[in-house]
Amino acid sequence: MFDDAGNYSVQLTNPDRSNAGPADYTASWGTYVVCETEQFFLLSLEGSLFPESVGTTAKRRVTWRGDTAVFTSDTQVVEGIESNYEITWQSLRG
């Protein structure tokens, strides 16, 4: 949920629930700002399921496919392997 006042709250889980565990769920809330010209937004995490994330800022790129937003993380390298992820959200506004 993102509101017009710049607050957000998200809960995300792996859509493959067959083997889902605690590592397949995350939640955070805080504030956000949008940079429309460069198509990204910044999340300032005020609370999180993971305490080490509180006080950090996360950058997410966004592209639009009709009324669906596709959020992409920056590429991360862990043990020499590059990865990123996408989350798609469809607008409920009519």
C-alpha positions as CSV (number, residue, x, y, z in Angstrom):
1,M,0.0,0.0,0.0
2,F,1.4,3.4,-1.0
3,D,-0.6,6.4,0.0
4,D,-0.6,10.0,-1.5
5,A,1.1,11.4,1.6
6,G,4.3,9.4,1.0
7,N,3.7,6.5,3.4
8,Y,4.0,2.8,2.4
9,S,3.4,-0.6,4.0
10,V,4.2,-3.9,2.2
11,Q,4.0,-7.6,2.9
12,L,5.6,-9.9,0.3
13,T,5.7,-13.6,0.1
14,N,7.0,-16.2,-2.4
15,P,4.0,-17.1,-4.7
16,D,5.2,-20.7,-4.7
17,R,3.6,-21.6,-1.3
18,S,4.4,-25.4,-1.6
19,N,7.8,-25.1,0.2
20,A,7.4,-21.6,1.7
21,G,9.2,-20.9,4.9
22,P,10.2,-17.8,7.0
23,A,12.8,-16.8,4.4
24,D,10.0,-16.5,1.8
25,Y,8.2,-13.7,3.6
26,T,9.1,-10.1,4.3
27,A,7.4,-6.9,5.5
28,S,8.3,-3.3,5.9
29,W,6.8,0.2,6.3
30,G,8.0,3.7,6.2
31,T,8.0,6.6,3.7
32,Y,8.8,6.9,0.0
33,V,9.8,9.5,-2.6
34,V,9.4,9.2,-6.4
35,C,11.8,10.3,-9.1
36,E,9.5,10.3,-12.1
37,T,12.1,11.5,-14.6
38,E,14.4,8.6,-13.8
39,Q,11.6,6.1,-13.1
40,F,12.6,5.0,-9.6
41,F,11.5,5.5,-6.0
42,L,13.3,5.4,-2.7
43,L,11.9,3.6,0.3
44,S,13.0,4.8,3.7
45,L,12.4,1.8,6.0
46,E,11.1,2.9,9.4
47,G,10.1,-0.7,10.4
48,S,10.9,-4.1,9.0
49,L,10.6,-7.8,9.8
50,F,14.4,-7.7,9.6
51,P,15.7,-5.2,12.3
52,E,19.0,-4.7,10.4
53,S,17.0,-3.0,7.6
54,V,15.4,-0.3,9.8
55,G,16.9,3.1,9.0
56,T,18.1,2.0,5.5
57,T,17.0,3.2,2.1
58,A,16.0,0.9,-0.7
59,K,16.0,2.0,-4.4
60,R,13.5,0.4,-6.7
61,R,13.2,1.0,-10.5
62,V,9.6,1.0,-11.8
63,T,8.2,0.5,-15.3
64,W,4.6,0.5,-16.3
65,R,2.7,-2.0,-18.4
66,G,-0.7,-0.5,-18.6
67,D,-2.1,-0.4,-15.0
68,T,0.6,-2.8,-13.8
69,A,3.8,-1.5,-12.1
70,V,6.9,-3.6,-12.4
71,F,9.4,-2.9,-9.6
72,T,13.0,-4.1,-10.1
73,S,15.7,-4.2,-7.6
74,D,19.3,-3.2,-8.3
75,T,21.6,-6.0,-9.2
76,Q,23.3,-7.7,-6.2
77,V,26.3,-9.9,-6.2
78,V,26.4,-12.7,-3.7
79,E,29.3,-15.2,-3.8
80,G,30.1,-14.2,-7.3
81,I,26.5,-14.6,-8.6
82,E,24.5,-11.6,-9.9
83,S,20.8,-11.5,-9.1
84,N,17.9,-9.1,-9.0
85,Y,14.2,-9.5,-8.6
86,E,10.9,-8.2,-10.0
87,I,7.6,-7.6,-8.2
88,T,4.5,-6.7,-10.2
89,W,1.6,-4.8,-8.7
90,Q,-1.7,-3.9,-10.4
91,S,-3.4,-0.7,-9.5
92,L,-6.8,-1.0,-7.8
93,R,-7.8,2.6,-8.7
94,G,-10.5,2.7,-11.3
